[in-house]
Amino acid sequence: MPRRKKAIILLLSIVYFSLVGLLFTLGFEKDIKNINESKAKETKIEDKYFEKAEKLGIEEDKSILNAITRSMKKINNQDRVFKLASNMVSEFNYLINTQQLEKAYKMLDSEYTEEFGLTYEVFEAKNKGEKIDKYVISYIEEMKTEGIILIEYLVVAENGFIRKDMSVIEKNGEYTLTLNGLSEKTRMKVDYEEKGIKTSVTRRYKVGDSVAYKFTLENTTDKDIKIRNYPNGFFGVVQNQKYSHTILSSITPNFSEDYIIKAGESKQYIVKFNTVYYLEKIGIELENKDIIVIPIYNM
């Protein structure tokens, strides 16, 4: 094929995909604008009905209008929540698929990225070459905490589905994402020391349908301490039932390094436990089979 013809085809391809990207972005921004306008209209409609009820001065009519308004508000709100959540997931995955990673990272909530140590470099390393072809949104819930929407969606994989959790956070009319379904965080203060490990638990989180805790482990010995690298290396305890773990805040190049604390070293962890219940204890099982149990039930 002549070079000129190849150049024309390449130029047309670039123009086409640029237009697709632009239309997608404009469409997303238009949907967010429509969602905000819809919210404003609902308030005006609600005020109009209440004004009419006040003028009528009839308690029965006011009661009926109250019920109608609540019903309308609930239906309209559910529609708005679904559209907002699906648009945010769609936009984020589009940016990942097209490897516009800086734009995707900017969609994330800054407090979330700081809290969980998710720097752009870590985010880029985790998502470089990532592609999500098909997914299904399986669950959306607006939390009682104002401005937080939980999303669970399933990515279609070769051997089934991969579950992913997100949350949409609204602040001053702006919408951002977290990638773990973060919906709640609570300050804590639990200090404990045993077998040469000082433990300080400082945060509790609700993430999706699980709980997570932030804690620091300090090795006060002159030897490396190794935590067993398996589901119950860290474990949660509720009413004598053990729950396995996932480390959420790993920033080490080699994941297995998270389970080694060198002599005199301190490491900070955010660990998710496979339960919806707040923990009574956090357990740590070492390579030598020693077990450390940190009581936190009184928090």
Order of alpha helices (4+ residues) and beta strands (2+ residues): alpha-alpha-alpha-alpha-alpha-beta-beta-beta-beta-beta-beta-beta-beta-beta-beta-beta-beta-beta-beta-beta
